Structure formats: C-alpha cells, structure tokens
Amino acid sequence: MKFNTFTILLLLILGASAANAQRGMPPKAKTRSVLITKYPQHLDFLPAMVKLIKVPDGWQVSVAAAGLGKPRMLYNGPNGELYVTRRDAGDVLMLRDNDKNNTFEELTTVASEFKGVHGITIKDGFMYLCNNEQLRRYPLNPDGTLGETQILISDLPSGGQHPNRTIEFGPDGMLYLSVGATCNDCKESDKETATMLQVDPKTWKRTIYASGLRNTIGFDFQPKTGEMWGADNGGDGKGNKWPPEEINQIVKNGNYGFPFAYGKKEVDQSREDPAGDTKEEWVKNTLPSTLELPAHMAPIAFKFFGDAANIPTQYSGDALVAWHGSWNRSKPSGYKVQRIHFENGNAVGAEDFMTGFLKPGMLLFKRKTRFGRPAGITVTPSGVVYVSDDANGVIYAVKKTN
C-alpha cells in the first residue's frame, strides 16, 4: 500500500487527536503548584502541658495513658477495654481502667506483626483489623485477648501516599472500608482507589459504594438515621486556603468530585480534562460537600456522640473530628478536635472542642510549636471521650463534670 504525504500527515493528526482524547486535554488556564512545607516545631510531652489544653465549660481533660509511641485509631471493647492500633509498631494494644478513674493501669499487646495496621472494628464476637492490603479477623476471648488470625482479604488496592485504611460495620450489616488516593491528586487507574468500599461479610466480596473521595479516613454512621458521614482530606500544593476539607454525607453510588473538583463542585483548574469530556461537564454529575472547613487541617477520626450518657442535650446528633494538623500551609492550622454541629440531619458548622496543642514559638524564627497531633477518637457508653495523640504517644480523656 502506498501513502502520499497528505495521507501520512492526516494519520499523524488523527493519531495525536485519539491519544489526547484518551489521556484528556491539558488545562487551558495557566496554573502553578504552591507547595509549602512548614511543620510547627515539635515539643515533647510534659505532664504540665495538660493545663494548656482547653475544652468547653463544664468539661475536663486528663491524661488516660502516656508513653504509647504512636497510637492511632481507638475502639471500645465490650467490657470497658480500650483498643488502640499502632501502624508504626504493627500491633494493637488493649488498655484497662480497673478502678474506673479514666486512667489506664493495665496494658496488653493483643495483636502483633501486622505491619501498618490501622482500621479496627468489633462485631459479633470478632475483632476486624486492616492495613494497606489485608483485612483480618480474630475471635475475641472472654479476657479481651484475641484468638487465631483469619485473613479475609489480601488484595486491597495499593495505598501509595494514603495507606491508612479504616473500617466499620453499617446498620445494614455490611462492612465499609475507606481507600485513599495513591498520591496527591492522581487520576487513578484502579477504580477502587479514592473510594468507600462495601464488603459483604457473607462472601467477603466487595463493591464500590462511593467514589471521588480523596482520603476519607474518618467516617461514622449517624445513630438515629443510619446515614454515613465522613471527613475528606483536600489536596495539597494548591495554596494556603484551597481546597477545603470536607464533611460529606456519603451515599450509595455518590461521586464526590475528586480529582477534578472539591467542595461545592468547585473545579480544580490545574487538572487536565477527563478523557472525552471537560472538567466542567464531568463535575455536573458529582455531589457537593455538605460543609467546608479550612484547608490542610488533615482530618483523621470522625465520630458521632451517639447515645452516650452524660452528654449535653445540645450535643445530640453531633460528631467530633480530629484535625491532625497542616504541613503545607504558611500559617499552621488544625492540631485540635472540633465538634461538628448538625441541624435537621445536616452538618452546619464546627466549633472547637479540644484545643491548645498549637502554640506560638520563637518569635525570631516565626515558627509555631506543637505538642500534640490528634488522631483517633472514641466515645464510651458513659460519655468519656478518648483522643489519641500520635506525635507524643498520649491518650487523653475528656468528660463532662456537671
């Protein structure tokens, strides 16, 4: 077959067009990445620092345990135990408060040699744990220790930059498992990344429940409605004030916009267009966030107060979120726990619940200091709020006093 010059040029043009359609067109507007690396100076914990922590009037804070390394997610045991996952150590601790004074006197390692273990939940006499790749199950012994390991899933998507999986059973009996994006704002090749997965405990097969969630580590179910809510981490390198951190009601088949939009369907103009479409058109079929909060605060745990006793009536239906703290913002933000207020079933605002970890530093260097990074949260049936700090290895107890 012979090709003339015109035919060859035409084939090259068509080939280039097809390649662009497959990859998506680059953004038309000129944008630039603004990646600021600024950590507050770390301070080692001292007992006197508890006095620096502020909680609402009528509440008090104390140290429940210290010297724990890097405690992450917390979960209440059936007999008053507190379980703690430690991803860096690859183990799970069981803490006991034998005299009921909100200070743990007894520590037992109940699981070990599980590299990166993070997510934890308990149901029907079993503890479930997950890391980046695996979901495991352990029978709970009467003394709170664990029986022999059973591996249920071993092929979860690679976590990349966001390997911290979390899990919880929903009111429907299904297990829900969060999977973060593999990098800052990737257009993922694996459809299971940047999602919330639904796992059937009868077969351990999984499906995608919701997508477009960059990294929703913290999620929980509203006790009265059964609705799933979570806090999603916005992207980095896009400036000090954007994109926002999001509070989302997570619904089946919902797409929350990542990586092409954040917040109230606000398009990320630094992104290329999706294949065969424009960002603006693609985003029309996504769901907006319910509540937006300042950028880069880095939400970890998200937990409803639920039916806990000794909780003020005005807190009914509200939740708590642990802001781990910024690393790429010129003025550090986060490093605290906030109460997310709900009205008529919707998240409408946030107010400080536990603050004081972030302090002014040396004026000469204009660098703030911090002595804590909140990570995990749980609320006991008696209304004690436990908060883990994975920077200084402390677990705090916050409880109502009057």
C-alpha positions as CSV (number, residue, x, y, z in Angstrom):
1,M,0.0,0.0,0.0
2,K,1.4,3.4,-0.9
3,F,0.9,6.6,1.2
4,N,1.3,10.1,-0.1
5,T,2.5,12.9,2.1
6,F,-1.1,14.2,2.8
7,T,-2.2,10.7,3.9
8,I,0.7,10.4,6.3
9,L,0.1,13.9,7.8
10,L,-3.6,13.1,8.2
11,L,-2.9,9.8,10.0
12,L,-0.5,11.6,12.4
13,I,-3.1,14.2,13.2
14,L,-5.8,11.7,13.8
15,G,-3.4,9.6,16.0
16,A,-2.5,12.6,18.1
17,S,-6.2,13.5,18.5
18,A,-7.0,10.0,19.6
19,A,-4.2,10.0,22.1
20,N,-5.3,13.3,23.6
21,A,-8.9,12.1,23.8
22,Q,-7.7,9.0,25.7
23,R,-5.5,11.0,28.1
24,G,-7.6,14.0,28.4
25,M,-6.8,17.5,27.3
26,P,-4.4,19.7,29.4
27,P,-5.9,22.6,31.3
28,K,-6.4,25.8,29.2
29,A,-5.6,28.2,32.0
30,K,-2.1,28.7,33.3
31,T,-1.8,27.4,36.9
32,R,1.0,26.8,39.3
33,S,1.6,24.5,42.2
34,V,2.2,26.1,45.5
35,L,3.8,23.5,47.8
36,I,4.8,25.0,51.2
37,T,6.4,22.7,53.7
38,K,6.0,24.2,57.2
39,Y,5.7,22.0,60.2
40,P,5.4,23.6,63.7
41,Q,8.3,22.7,65.9
42,H,7.6,19.5,67.9
43,L,7.7,19.7,71.7
44,D,8.0,16.5,73.8
45,F,5.0,16.0,76.2
46,L,5.3,17.0,79.8
47,P,2.5,16.4,82.3
48,A,2.2,20.1,83.0
49,M,1.1,20.6,79.4
50,V,-2.3,19.2,80.2
51,K,-3.1,22.6,81.7
52,L,-2.6,24.2,78.2
53,I,-5.4,22.2,76.7
54,K,-8.8,23.9,76.5
55,V,-12.1,22.2,76.5
56,P,-15.7,23.6,76.7
57,D,-17.0,24.9,80.0
58,G,-18.2,22.0,82.2
59,W,-15.7,19.5,80.7
60,Q,-12.3,18.5,82.0
61,V,-9.3,16.8,80.3
62,S,-6.8,14.4,81.8
63,V,-4.1,12.0,80.7
64,A,-5.5,8.5,80.4
65,A,-2.3,6.9,79.2
66,A,1.2,8.1,78.0
67,G,4.3,6.6,76.5
68,L,2.5,4.7,73.9
69,G,4.6,5.5,70.9
70,K,2.3,6.4,68.0
71,P,-1.3,5.4,68.9
72,R,-3.8,5.9,66.1
73,M,-7.3,4.6,65.9
74,L,-9.3,3.8,69.1
75,Y,-12.2,1.3,69.7
76,N,-14.3,0.5,72.7
77,G,-14.2,-3.1,73.8
78,P,-17.3,-5.0,75.0
79,N,-16.2,-5.0,78.7
80,G,-14.8,-1.5,79.0
81,E,-11.4,-2.1,77.4
82,L,-9.9,0.4,75.0
83,Y,-8.2,-1.0,71.9
84,V,-5.5,1.1,70.2
85,T,-3.9,0.4,66.7
86,R,-0.3,1.4,66.2
87,R,0.5,1.3,62.5
88,D,4.2,2.1,63.0
89,A,4.7,-0.7,65.5
90,G,2.4,-3.1,63.6
91,D,0.4,-4.0,66.7
92,V,-2.8,-3.5,68.7
93,L,-2.9,-2.7,72.4
94,M,-5.6,-3.4,75.0
95,L,-5.9,-0.9,77.8
96,R,-7.8,-1.4,81.0
97,D,-9.1,1.1,83.6
98,N,-9.6,-1.2,86.5
99,D,-10.7,1.4,89.1
100,K,-12.8,3.4,86.6
101,N,-11.0,6.7,87.1
102,N,-10.3,7.3,83.4
103,T,-6.6,6.3,83.8
104,F,-5.5,3.1,82.3
105,E,-3.4,0.9,84.6
106,E,-3.1,-2.2,82.5
107,L,-1.6,-2.7,79.0
108,T,-1.6,-5.8,76.9
109,T,-0.5,-6.4,73.3
110,V,-3.3,-8.4,71.7
111,A,-2.1,-8.4,68.1
112,S,1.4,-8.0,66.6
113,E,3.4,-8.5,63.4
114,F,0.7,-6.8,61.3
115,K,2.6,-4.1,59.5
116,G,0.7,-0.8,59.1
117,V,-2.4,-2.0,61.0
118,H,-4.8,0.9,61.2
119,G,-8.5,0.2,60.9
120,I,-10.3,-1.6,63.7
121,T,-13.9,-2.6,64.5
122,I,-15.7,-5.3,66.5
123,K,-18.8,-7.2,65.7
124,D,-20.5,-10.4,66.9
125,G,-17.5,-11.6,69.0
126,F,-14.8,-10.8,66.4
127,M,-12.3,-8.1,66.0
128,Y,-11.6,-6.9,62.5
129,L,-8.3,-5.2,61.6
130,C,-7.0,-3.9,58.3
131,N,-3.8,-2.4,56.9
132,N,-3.0,-1.3,53.3
133,E,-3.5,-4.7,51.7
134,Q,-5.3,-7.0,54.1
135,L,-8.5,-7.4,56.2
136,R,-8.1,-9.8,59.1
137,R,-10.5,-11.2,61.7
138,Y,-9.8,-12.5,65.2
139,P,-12.2,-14.2,67.7
140,L,-12.4,-12.2,70.9
141,N,-11.6,-14.2,74.0
142,P,-13.5,-13.5,77.3
143,D,-10.5,-11.7,78.7
144,G,-10.3,-9.3,75.8
145,T,-7.4,-11.0,74.1
146,L,-7.6,-12.4,70.5
147,G,-7.6,-15.8,69.1
148,E,-6.1,-17.1,65.9
149,T,-5.9,-14.8,62.8
150,Q,-8.0,-15.4,59.7
151,I,-7.1,-13.4,56.6
152,L,-10.4,-12.4,54.8
153,I,-9.0,-10.1,52.1
154,S,-5.4,-9.8,50.9
155,D,-5.6,-7.8,47.7
156,L,-6.8,-4.3,48.6
157,P,-5.5,-1.6,46.3
158,S,-2.0,-0.2,46.9
159,G,-2.3,2.7,49.2
160,G,0.7,4.7,47.9
161,Q,0.6,8.1,49.7
162,H,-2.5,7.2,51.6
163,P,-2.3,3.7,53.1
164,N,-4.3,4.3,56.3
165,R,-7.4,2.2,55.8
166,T,-10.4,2.4,58.2
167,I,-13.3,0.1,58.6
168,E,-16.8,0.0,60.3
169,F,-19.9,-2.1,60.0
170,G,-23.0,-0.2,58.9
171,P,-26.6,-0.6,60.2
172,D,-27.2,-2.8,57.1
173,G,-24.7,-5.3,58.4
174,M,-22.2,-4.6,55.6
175,L,-18.6,-3.7,56.3
176,Y,-17.4,-0.4,54.9
177,L,-13.7,0.2,54.1
178,S,-12.1,3.5,53.1
179,V,-9.4,3.6,50.4
180,G,-7.5,6.8,49.8
181,A,-5.9,8.1,46.6
182,T,-2.4,6.8,45.8
183,C,-0.9,10.3,45.5
184,N,-1.9,13.9,46.0
185,D,-4.3,14.3,43.0
186,C,-3.8,11.3,40.8
187,K,-6.2,10.3,38.0
188,E,-6.3,6.8,39.3
189,S,-6.1,3.7,37.1
190,D,-7.6,1.5,39.8
191,K,-11.3,2.2,40.2
192,E,-11.1,1.1,43.8
193,T,-8.8,3.9,44.9
194,A,-10.3,7.2,46.3
195,T,-13.4,5.4,47.2
196,M,-15.5,3.9,50.0
197,L,-15.8,0.1,49.5
198,Q,-18.7,-2.0,50.7
199,V,-17.8,-5.6,51.8
200,D,-20.3,-8.4,52.1
201,P,-19.5,-10.4,55.3
202,K,-21.1,-13.5,53.9
203,T,-18.8,-13.8,50.9
204,W,-16.1,-11.1,51.6
205,K,-16.6,-9.8,48.1
206,R,-16.5,-6.0,47.7
207,T,-18.0,-3.4,45.5
208,I,-17.5,0.4,45.2
209,Y,-20.1,2.2,47.4
210,A,-19.0,5.8,46.7
211,S,-16.2,7.4,44.7
212,G,-14.4,10.7,44.3
213,L,-13.3,10.7,47.9
214,R,-9.6,11.7,48.1
215,N,-9.0,10.3,51.6
216,T,-11.9,9.8,53.9
217,I,-10.1,8.2,56.8
218,G,-12.7,9.2,59.4
219,F,-16.3,8.1,58.9
220,D,-19.2,7.0,61.1
221,F,-22.9,6.3,61.0
222,Q,-25.5,8.7,62.4
223,P,-27.1,6.5,65.2
224,K,-30.7,7.7,64.6
225,T,-30.8,7.8,60.8
226,G,-28.1,5.3,59.9
227,E,-26.6,7.7,57.4
228,M,-22.9,7.6,56.7
229,W,-20.9,10.8,57.2
230,G,-17.2,11.4,56.8
231,A,-14.4,13.9,56.7
232,D,-12.4,14.1,53.5
233,N,-8.9,15.4,53.1
234,G,-8.5,18.1,50.4
235,G,-5.5,18.2,48.0
236,D,-2.1,19.7,48.7
237,G,0.1,22.2,46.7
238,K,-2.8,24.4,45.6
239,G,-2.3,27.3,48.0
240,N,-2.9,28.1,51.6
241,K,-6.7,28.4,51.5
242,W,-7.8,25.8,48.9
243,P,-9.1,23.2,48.5
244,P,-11.3,22.9,51.7
245,E,-11.5,20.0,54.0
246,E,-15.0,18.5,53.5
247,I,-17.7,17.0,55.6
248,N,-19.8,14.7,53.4
249,Q,-22.9,12.6,53.7
250,I,-21.7,9.5,51.8
251,V,-24.5,7.9,49.8
252,K,-24.5,4.8,47.6
253,N,-23.2,5.5,44.1
254,G,-22.3,9.0,45.0
255,N,-19.3,10.6,43.3
256,Y,-17.8,13.5,45.3
257,G,-15.7,15.0,42.6
258,F,-12.0,14.1,43.2
259,P,-9.7,14.6,41.4
260,F,-11.5,17.2,39.3
261,A,-13.4,19.2,41.9
262,Y,-13.6,19.9,45.6
263,G,-16.2,21.4,48.0
264,K,-19.3,22.7,46.3
265,K,-18.4,21.3,42.9
266,E,-15.6,23.8,42.6
267,V,-13.5,22.7,39.6
268,D,-9.7,22.3,40.0
269,Q,-8.4,24.3,37.1
270,S,-4.9,22.8,37.4
271,R,-6.2,19.4,36.3
272,E,-6.3,18.1,32.8
273,D,-9.8,17.4,31.3
274,P,-11.0,13.8,31.7
275,A,-10.9,11.7,28.6
276,G,-13.6,12.6,26.1
277,D,-15.1,15.3,28.3
278,T,-14.4,18.6,30.1
279,K,-13.9,19.1,33.8
280,E,-17.0,21.4,34.0
281,E,-19.3,18.8,32.3
282,W,-17.9,15.9,34.3
283,V,-18.4,17.7,37.6
284,K,-22.1,18.3,36.9
285,N,-22.8,14.6,37.8
286,T,-20.9,14.8,41.2
287,L,-22.2,15.6,44.7
288,P,-21.2,18.7,46.6
289,S,-19.9,18.6,50.1
290,T,-22.3,19.5,52.9
291,L,-19.8,21.5,54.9
292,E,-16.4,23.0,54.0
293,L,-13.7,23.8,56.6
294,P,-10.3,25.4,56.3
295,A,-7.7,23.8,54.1
296,H,-4.9,21.5,55.1
297,M,-6.1,20.7,58.7
298,A,-6.0,17.0,57.8
299,P,-9.0,15.2,59.3
300,I,-8.3,11.7,60.8
301,A,-11.0,10.3,63.1
302,F,-14.7,11.3,62.7
303,K,-17.1,10.0,65.5
304,F,-20.7,10.7,66.5
305,F,-21.5,11.2,70.2
306,G,-24.4,8.7,69.7
307,D,-26.4,7.6,72.7
308,A,-23.6,8.0,75.2
309,A,-24.7,9.0,78.7
310,N,-23.7,12.3,80.4
311,I,-23.5,14.2,77.1
312,P,-25.3,17.6,76.9
313,T,-28.6,17.5,75.0
314,Q,-27.3,20.2,72.7
315,Y,-24.7,17.8,71.5
316,S,-27.3,15.2,70.5
317,G,-26.7,14.2,66.9
318,D,-23.3,16.0,66.7
319,A,-19.9,14.5,65.9
320,L,-16.3,15.0,66.6
321,V,-13.4,15.3,64.2
322,A,-9.7,15.1,64.9
323,W,-7.7,17.6,62.9
324,H,-4.2,16.1,62.7
325,G,-2.7,19.4,61.6
326,S,-1.2,21.0,58.5
327,W,2.2,20.6,57.0
328,N,1.9,22.6,53.8
329,R,0.4,25.9,54.9
330,S,2.3,29.1,55.7
331,K,0.3,29.6,58.9
332,P,-0.3,26.2,60.6
333,S,-3.8,25.1,61.1
334,G,-5.6,22.1,62.8
335,Y,-3.9,20.4,65.7
336,K,-7.2,20.2,67.6
337,V,-10.5,18.4,67.9
338,Q,-13.7,20.1,66.8
339,R,-17.4,19.4,67.3
340,I,-19.4,19.2,64.1
341,H,-22.8,20.6,64.7
342,F,-25.8,19.0,63.0
343,E,-29.2,20.6,62.5
344,N,-32.2,18.8,60.9
345,G,-29.8,16.0,60.0
346,N,-27.2,18.1,58.2
347,A,-23.8,19.3,59.2
348,V,-24.0,23.1,59.5
349,G,-20.9,24.3,61.4
350,A,-17.9,23.5,63.6
351,E,-16.7,24.7,66.9
352,D,-13.6,24.0,69.0
353,F,-13.8,21.1,71.5
354,M,-10.2,20.4,72.4
355,T,-7.5,23.0,71.6
356,G,-4.2,24.3,72.9
357,F,-1.8,21.9,71.2
358,L,-0.6,24.6,68.8
359,K,1.4,27.4,70.5
360,P,3.4,30.5,69.5
361,G,7.0,29.6,69.1
362,M,10.2,31.6,69.0
363,L,9.4,35.0,67.5
364,L,12.9,35.3,66.0
365,F,12.1,32.4,63.6
366,K,8.4,33.0,63.4
367,R,7.8,29.3,63.9
368,K,5.0,27.9,66.0
369,T,5.3,24.9,68.3
370,R,3.0,22.0,68.9
371,F,2.9,19.2,71.5
372,G,0.2,17.0,70.0
373,R,-1.5,15.8,66.8
374,P,-5.0,14.4,67.5
375,A,-5.6,11.2,65.5
376,G,-8.1,8.7,67.0
377,I,-11.4,9.4,68.8
378,T,-13.9,7.2,70.6
379,V,-16.8,7.9,72.9
380,T,-17.6,5.4,75.6
381,P,-21.1,4.5,76.6
382,S,-20.6,6.5,79.8
383,G,-19.8,9.6,77.8
384,V,-16.0,9.8,78.2
385,V,-14.2,11.0,75.0
386,Y,-10.8,9.4,74.4
387,V,-8.5,11.2,72.0
388,S,-5.1,9.7,70.8
389,D,-2.1,11.9,70.0
390,D,0.3,10.0,67.7
391,A,3.0,12.7,68.0
392,N,3.7,12.2,71.7
393,G,2.1,8.9,72.5
394,V,-0.6,10.2,74.7
395,I,-4.3,9.3,75.1
396,Y,-6.5,12.0,76.7
397,A,-9.8,11.6,78.5
398,V,-12.3,14.4,78.2
399,K,-15.5,14.1,80.2
400,K,-18.4,16.2,81.5
401,T,-18.1,17.4,85.1
402,N,-21.5,18.9,85.7
